[in-house]
Amino acid sequence: MNYFPDEVIEHIFDFVTKQRDRNAVSLVCKSWYKIERFSRERVVIGNCYAISPERVIARFPGLKSLTLKGKPHFADFNLVPYDWGGSVDPWIDALAESRVGLEELRLKRMVVSDESLDLLSKSFLNFKSLVLVSCEGFTTDGLAAIAANCRFLRELDLQENDIDDHRGHWLSCFPDSCTSLVSLNFACLKGEINLAALVRLVARSPNLKVLRVNRAVPLDTLQKILMRAPQLVDLGTGSYVLEPDSESYRKLKATILKCKSIKSLSGFLEVAPHSLPAFYPICLTLTSLNLSYAPGVHGTDLIKLIRQCGRLQRLWILDCIGDKGLGVVASTCKELQELRVFPSDPFGVGHAAVTEEGLVAISAGCPKLHSLLYFCQQMTNAALITVAKNCPNFIRFRLCILDPMKPDPVTMQPLDEGFGAIVQACKKLRRLSLSGLLTDQVFLYIGMYAEQLEMLSIAFAGDSDKGMLYVLNGCKKLRKLEIRDSPFGDGALLKDVGKYETMRSLWMSSCEVTLGGCKTLAMNMPDLNVEIINENDQMEYVDNDEQKVEKMYVYRTLAGPREDKPEYVWTL
């Protein structure tokens, strides 16, 4: 290929879209490195502290799309302090100063300020897409700046964010000339909005395909929206409390019949279940259904709805569906590829809405299933072995038993053999989360068979350092390892410190790691940031190497120790 002109090679590189493949291409030779450097437009940074924004911009001057992740994954479980860090401000400052042609920004678990959103909206004339997932720190004033200044905005996607609502009129800030919206999602907002402004915005957006609204949008407004946007493909409803005999309900039902393109349905944040039949006509063509925020949809009403959805490929549901409901899913949704079952009451004592029976039924009825998140009260080895046989194509398998150290209720044995069957049968498994009573044996199985595993989450598991060592020695492609409340200590941490150079990060909390072990790791591996999180005023013990560390976060970095850490974070 070196005989081809650079322009031809660059054109070929355009067909290499995955970041991992682009990285590999850049390592072939100096010529390819240079071509790839100037032609790459999309960059994904899995840890915002792994590299400085200036270095990224210098490497990729043609950057148009940037994805950034901030806080560790365990922040989703309230294990990372609120003010730990992860601010996007330095990145937006650097991007604005460099005058790159940024068009897309996707942030996850980051702290976003109104000031940074304002700067973003005014610095990039062709900015088109903002996606914020599990972010915090900003208000609707920041959204107003994006709406007012980003004249070519195509996508504004707000998922699971903690947003302060200063005023409900941010939608009014979209100028009348804004007709480019393709995707608008503000389902996570809690406050009121300007309903008339929303209707006008939808009416002048002929290419709008995705619309997910919050609970402040009543059904009569949704009916007006659907009248003006029958081309929607992805719909998220708000408050749905109409009576079936009302005039508004009849109008909505007639309007829904005209929406022939909807493939994804979500929302129902407030719902009158007996009014759900209005949506039955579009259920026939749905490929995605998300009812994870719809506790009002349950029992026979939920099962009737599921029976209408024979083409589903993706289903997010609450565990109030029960094993019987999952049996209906299994018999109805033969094309199902992704299933997430969330707890409706994660602290409910004795509440056994779904068990191993429902999971076995799903595995038998949905042979294409490859991604699972399953919250349940109990699980058996026999069930997991059956699931492994029925669904060998799992790439993500996350099982959360709400009583985290519960054994097999039938045999009272650890769940080692069941999870061992999963990793042995599922050769493409990339992400795995474990729970239940587990010994070192399960980690031996993981190290032996999970050759493609990239992310492993462990809680309340293992007997000794051997368990962690089995994983570190066996899983050659492991990138992220997160452990909590497990008996792994300095022996496992320090046995092969070179392994951490090939990983993105290691999180350990409430384990047996000591301050001395962390110091040794930091001394031997200067390219790693070793952070100790001391929320309980334990800094007075910093000279005691035997002191156990409550939380440790280790990550590879080219930027050195970060400068924005709070006082309770100690970088070794």
Secondary structure in CASP SS format (residue, H / E / C, confidence):
PFRMAT SS
TARGET T0000
AUTHOR 0000-0000-0000
METHOD secondary structure of the structure
MODEL  1
M C 1.00
N C 1.00
Y C 1.00
F C 1.00
P C 1.00
D H 1.00
E H 1.00
V H 1.00
I H 1.00
E H 1.00
H H 1.00
I H 1.00
F H 1.00
D C 1.00
F C 1.00
V C 1.00
T C 1.00
K C 1.00
Q H 1.00
R H 1.00
D H 1.00
R H 1.00
N H 1.00
A H 1.00
V H 1.00
S H 1.00
L C 1.00
V C 1.00
C C 1.00
K H 1.00
S H 1.00
W H 1.00
Y H 1.00
K H 1.00
I H 1.00
E H 1.00
R H 1.00
F H 1.00
S H 1.00
R C 1.00
E C 1.00
R E 1.00
V E 1.00
V E 1.00
I E 1.00
G C 1.00
N C 1.00
C C 1.00
Y C 1.00
A C 1.00
I C 1.00
S C 1.00
P H 1.00
E H 1.00
R H 1.00
V H 1.00
I H 1.00
A H 1.00
R H 1.00
F C 1.00
P C 1.00
G C 1.00
L C 1.00
K C 1.00
S E 1.00
L E 1.00
T E 1.00
L E 1.00
K E 1.00
G C 1.00
K C 1.00
P C 1.00
H H 1.00
F H 1.00
A H 1.00
D H 1.00
F H 1.00
N C 1.00
L C 1.00
V C 1.00
P C 1.00
Y C 1.00
D C 1.00
W C 1.00
G C 1.00
G C 1.00
S E 1.00
V C 1.00
D H 1.00
P H 1.00
W H 1.00
I H 1.00
D H 1.00
A H 1.00
L H 1.00
A H 1.00
E H 1.00
S H 1.00
R C 1.00
V C 1.00
G C 1.00
L C 1.00
E C 1.00
E E 1.00
L E 1.00
R E 1.00
L E 1.00
K E 1.00
R C 1.00
M C 1.00
V E 1.00
V C 1.00
S C 1.00
D H 1.00
E H 1.00
S H 1.00
L H 1.00
D H 1.00
L H 1.00
L H 1.00
S H 1.00
K H 1.00
S H 1.00
F C 1.00
L C 1.00
N C 1.00
F C 1.00
K C 1.00
S E 1.00
L E 1.00
V E 1.00
L E 1.00
V E 1.00
S C 1.00
C C 1.00
E E 1.00
G E 1.00
F E 1.00
T E 1.00
T H 1.00
D H 1.00
G H 1.00
L H 1.00
A H 1.00
A H 1.00
I H 1.00
A H 1.00
A H 1.00
N H 1.00
C C 1.00
R C 1.00
F C 1.00
L C 1.00
R C 1.00
E E 1.00
L E 1.00
D E 1.00
L E 1.00
Q E 1.00
E C 1.00
N C 1.00
D E 1.00
I E 1.00
D E 1.00
D C 1.00
H C 1.00
R C 1.00
G C 1.00
H C 1.00
W H 1.00
L H 1.00
S H 1.00
C H 1.00
F C 1.00
P C 1.00
D C 1.00
S C 1.00
C C 1.00
T C 1.00
S C 1.00
L C 1.00
V C 1.00
S E 1.00
L E 1.00
N E 1.00
F C 1.00
A C 1.00
C C 1.00
L C 1.00
K C 1.00
G C 1.00
E C 1.00
I C 1.00
N C 1.00
L H 1.00
A H 1.00
A H 1.00
L H 1.00
V H 1.00
R H 1.00
L H 1.00
V H 1.00
A H 1.00
R C 1.00
S C 1.00
P C 1.00
N C 1.00
L C 1.00
K C 1.00
V E 1.00
L E 1.00
R E 1.00
V C 1.00
N C 1.00
R C 1.00
A C 1.00
V C 1.00
P C 1.00
L H 1.00
D H 1.00
T H 1.00
L H 1.00
Q H 1.00
K H 1.00
I H 1.00
L H 1.00
M H 1.00
R H 1.00
A C 1.00
P C 1.00
Q C 1.00
L C 1.00
V C 1.00
D E 1.00
L E 1.00
G E 1.00
T C 1.00
G C 1.00
S E 1.00
Y E 1.00
V C 1.00
L C 1.00
E C 1.00
P C 1.00
D C 1.00
S C 1.00
E H 1.00
S H 1.00
Y H 1.00
R H 1.00
K H 1.00
L H 1.00
K H 1.00
A H 1.00
T H 1.00
I H 1.00
L C 1.00
K C 1.00
C C 1.00
K C 1.00
S C 1.00
I C 1.00
K C 1.00
S E 1.00
L E 1.00
S E 1.00
G C 1.00
F C 1.00
L C 1.00
E E 1.00
V E 1.00
A C 1.00
P H 1.00
H H 1.00
S H 1.00
L H 1.00
P H 1.00
A H 1.00
F H 1.00
Y H 1.00
P H 1.00
I H 1.00
C H 1.00
L C 1.00
T C 1.00
L C 1.00
T C 1.00
S E 1.00
L E 1.00
N E 1.00
L C 1.00
S C 1.00
Y C 1.00
A C 1.00
P C 1.00
G C 1.00
V C 1.00
H C 1.00
G H 1.00
T H 1.00
D H 1.00
L H 1.00
I H 1.00
K H 1.00
L H 1.00
I H 1.00
R H 1.00
Q C 1.00
C C 1.00
G C 1.00
R C 1.00
L C 1.00
Q C 1.00
R E 1.00
L E 1.00
W E 1.00
I E 1.00
L E 1.00
D H 1.00
C H 1.00
I H 1.00
G H 1.00
D H 1.00
K H 1.00
G H 1.00
L H 1.00
G H 1.00
V H 1.00
V H 1.00
A H 1.00
S H 1.00
T H 1.00
C C 1.00
K C 1.00
E C 1.00
L C 1.00
Q C 1.00
E E 1.00
L E 1.00
R E 1.00
V E 1.00
F E 1.00
P C 1.00
S C 1.00
D C 1.00
P C 1.00
F C 1.00
G C 1.00
V C 1.00
G C 1.00
H C 1.00
A C 1.00
A C 1.00
V C 1.00
T C 1.00
E H 1.00
E H 1.00
G H 1.00
L H 1.00
V H 1.00
A H 1.00
I H 1.00
S H 1.00
A H 1.00
G H 1.00
C C 1.00
P C 1.00
K C 1.00
L C 1.00
H C 1.00
S E 1.00
L E 1.00
L E 1.00
Y E 1.00
F E 1.00
C E 1.00
Q C 1.00
Q C 1.00
M C 1.00
T C 1.00
N H 1.00
A H 1.00
A H 1.00
L H 1.00
I H 1.00
T H 1.00
V H 1.00
A H 1.00
K H 1.00
N H 1.00
C C 1.00
P C 1.00
N C 1.00
F C 1.00
I C 1.00
R E 1.00
F E 1.00
R E 1.00
L E 1.00
C E 1.00
I E 1.00
L C 1.00
D C 1.00
P C 1.00
M C 1.00
K C 1.00
P C 1.00
D C 1.00
P C 1.00
V C 1.00
T C 1.00
M C 1.00
Q C 1.00
P C 1.00
L C 1.00
D H 1.00
E H 1.00
G H 1.00
F H 1.00
G H 1.00
A H 1.00
I H 1.00
V H 1.00
Q H 1.00
A H 1.00
C C 1.00
K C 1.00
K C 1.00
L C 1.00
R C 1.00
R E 1.00
L E 1.00
S E 1.00
L C 1.00
S C 1.00
G C 1.00
L C 1.00
L C 1.00
T C 1.00
D H 1.00
Q H 1.00
V H 1.00
F H 1.00
L H 1.00
Y H 1.00
I H 1.00
G H 1.00
M H 1.00
Y H 1.00
A C 1.00
E C 1.00
Q C 1.00
L C 1.00
E C 1.00
M E 1.00
L E 1.00
S E 1.00
I E 1.00
A E 1.00
F C 1.00
A C 1.00
G C 1.00
D C 1.00
S C 1.00
D H 1.00
K H 1.00
G H 1.00
M H 1.00
L H 1.00
Y H 1.00
V H 1.00
L H 1.00
N H 1.00
G H 1.00
C C 1.00
K C 1.00
K C 1.00
L C 1.00
R C 1.00
K E 1.00
L E 1.00
E E 1.00
I E 1.00
R E 1.00
D C 1.00
S C 1.00
P C 1.00
F C 1.00
G E 1.00
D H 1.00
G H 1.00
A H 1.00
L H 1.00
L H 1.00
K C 1.00
D C 1.00
V H 1.00
G H 1.00
K H 1.00
Y H 1.00
E H 1.00
T H 1.00
M C 1.00
R C 1.00
S E 1.00
L E 1.00
W E 1.00
M E 1.00
S E 1.00
S C 1.00
C C 1.00
E E 1.00
V C 1.00
T E 1.00
L H 1.00
G H 1.00
G H 1.00
C H 1.00
K H 1.00
T H 1.00
L H 1.00
A H 1.00
M H 1.00
N H 1.00
M C 1.00
P C 1.00
D C 1.00
L E 1.00
N E 1.00
V E 1.00
E E 1.00
I E 1.00
I E 1.00
N C 1.00
E C 1.00
N C 1.00
D C 1.00
Q C 1.00
M H 1.00
E H 1.00
Y H 1.00
V C 1.00
D C 1.00
N C 1.00
D C 1.00
E C 1.00
Q C 1.00
K E 1.00
V C 1.00
E C 1.00
K E 1.00
M E 1.00
Y E 1.00
V E 1.00
Y E 1.00
R E 1.00
T C 1.00
L C 1.00
A C 1.00
G C 1.00
P C 1.00
R C 1.00
E C 1.00
D C 1.00
K C 1.00
P C 1.00
E C 1.00
Y C 1.00
V E 1.00
W E 1.00
T E 1.00
L C 1.00
END
